[in-house]
């Protein structure tokens, strides 16, 4: 029964691929400039990959689950496309899309600051991988948590540069506060 459902879903995906291909062939350059088309294509591609992986491995592997998660998230965002038609939700969706477009440059700056400081924190903490900033992944995650106000003064205990790291953390929090206030003002 499960295989029949996967085959049926792949058949539906084939239909959507044909429809997306028709739209793409009308104007290939314009196709991906529309965010809705890009999301449609991503949903179909990730769903096809996930279901092919299901058929090949006869189970839900980790890559399969990742592609299904992508399909789910982007698929639900696609609901916003249809909500544009309603009087009560249409202006909200338009506003969300406009704000998202306006924020891209600011988000790029925030990401640059985040990556720069997380690398600095990682360099300071790399003497002990068990510290909150001991690995680059932990450093990125904890720098993001710092950005949201989750400052932990004990994060750098055990490093030779404890005082410098705390001062750097305070400077980071100041820079992030300014950036996020600019984001709030921009909205």
C-alpha positions, 0 to 999 in steps of 0.5 A: 500500500505504501509503495502505491502511495509513493508511486501515486505521489510521483505521478502527481509530481510528474504532472506538476513537473510538466506544468512547471516546465510549460511555465518555464519554457514561456520565459526561462529568465522570468520564471525564477525571478518570481519567488512563487515559481522558485518555491513550486519548483523546489517543492516538486524537486525535493518531493521527487528526490524524497520519494525516489529515495524511499523507493530505492532504500525501501525506508525513510533514510535521513536524506529522505527525511531532509527532503521531506522537511524541505517539501513540507516547509516550502509547501506550506509557504506556498499556501501564502500564494493562494491567500493573496486572493482573499480580501482579509489575507491578501494585503498581509501576504503582500506586506510580508513579501515587500518587507522580506525583499526590503530586508535582504541587504540588512540580513546580509549585514547581520549574517556577516557580523554573526559569522565574523564574531562567531569565528572570533569566539571560536578562535578564543575557545578552540583550546577546549572543544567542550566549551560553548564556542569550542567548535565552529558549529557551536560557535555559530549557534551560540553567537546567534543565541547571543544575538537574541539576548542569551548572553552567558558570562560563563561561556568563556571560562577556562579560556586564556582570554576570558576577559578579552572574550567577555569584552568582545561579547559586550561589543558584539551585543552592542553592534547587534543591538544597533543592527536589530534596532535598524531592522525594527526602524526599517520595518 
